[in-house]
Amino acid sequence: MMNELVHTHMTKDVITLSPNDTLGQVREILLSKHIHHIPIVEGRKLVGMVTSWDLFKLGKSAEEYSSMKVNEVMTRRVATLDPDQHLGAVAEVLTRHLFHAVPIVNDDNELLGIVTSTDIIRYEHTKEYPENLEKFVGDNM
């Protein structure tokens, strides 16, 4: 069961950008931080989302990204949840809409955190296998 509250499992220290930042900055963050989603904020308010898929489908060179603004490609209508909903609600949004991240916002649409499909997998895995399985992972992994 996924009855635990979102705020107990969301990433709170979220990397964000603004609509006027460049896709070059997006690319650099995605590659250096090994993430796939960057919420776009004005102040603290969520105004969009940019993903690794957004960059990939443009088919541009790294140089071209440096002159393009985030607001040219960001998704403006983003599915969000509030921090007091259950993790099951996140899983439902992710599976029904084939998203891989859900920003968590308050009533003023201010970004509080994010929950990704990886977070849901990690949550379920640790519930099923609470023992540290690192000892079974080979040296070459």
N, C-alpha and C positions, 0 to 999 in steps of 0.2 A: 504494500500500500504506500501511496505517496501522499500521506496526510500531513507531513511536516510543512511548516510555513516557509514560503519563498525567502523571506528575509534571513532565515537561518542558513541558507545555502547559496545565496547570490554572491557574486563577486562585487564587492563594494568599491574597491579602488579601480574604477573603470577608466581606461584610456579613452579620451574623447578628442574631437577636433571641432572646428567651427565651419560653417558653410563657406567661408572665404579662404580657408586653407586650401592647399593644392593636393591634387591626386598623387603628386610626387611624395608629399608628406605621408599620405595614406599608405602608399606602397612601402616606404621605408619602415613605417611602424608595423605593418602586417608581416614583413619579412623579418625584422629584428626581434619582434616580440612573439613570433609564432602564433598569431591570432588571426581570426578570419572576419571579425566584425568590429566596426568602430562607430559608436553612437556619435551623432552630430548634435551639438548643443549651441544654443545662444544663451550666454550666462549659464544657468543651470537647467534651462528648459530644453527638452528633447525636441529637435526639429527634423530629424532624419536619421538614416543609417547608411553606411557604406560598407560593402563586403568585398572579400577577395574575388568573388564571382563578378561583382560589378566591374572591377578592373579587368578581369580576364576577358569578359565578353566584349569589351571595347576594342581589344586587339591592337592597342597602341604600344609604341616603344616607351621605354623608361624616360627618355628625354621628353616625349610629348606630354607625359603626365605632369611634368613640372610646370607647364603653362596652363593646365586645366584646373578649374576650381571644383571643390567638392560639391557645391550646389548645382553643378551641371549634371551630375549623375546620381546624387544621393536619392534614396527612396524616402519620400516624404510621409507617406501613410504607413506607419509602423505599428504592428500589433504590440501592445504593452499590457502589463499586468501590474497589480499593486502588491506591495510587500506582504500583505496579510492573507494572500490567497495560498492555496496548497500547491505543492510541487506537481501534483497531478494535473493542475490547470496548465502549468508550463508544458508538461508532456503532451497534453491534448493540443495546445496551440502548435507545438513543434510538429507533431505527426499529422494533424489535419491540414496544415498549410505548407508543409515541407520547408519550414524555416529551420535555422540552426541556432538561433539566439532570440531571446525575448528580453527587451529592456524592462526594467522595473522602475515605475514612476509613482510619485505621490499625486494627490488630487489636483495639484497645480502643474502637472506634467513635468515636474523636475526630476531629472535622472537620479535614482538612488542606487542602482546596481544593474546587473545583467545576469541572466542564467542561460547557459548554452546547452546544446545537446550533449556535449562532453561532460558537463556538470551533472546532468541527469544519469548518464551512464555510470559515472563515478559514484554517485549516490546509491544507485541500485547495486552496483558491484560490491561496495563496502558493506551494504546490508546483508548481501548473500554470502560474502566472503570476508568477514571481519578480521580474520587473521592476516598478517602481513605476508603476502605471497612472494615477496622479493627473493626469498631464498630459492625459489623455483625458477627464477629467470636466469637464463644462461649468461655467461660473461660477454657473449658477443651481441647482446641485444642493446 
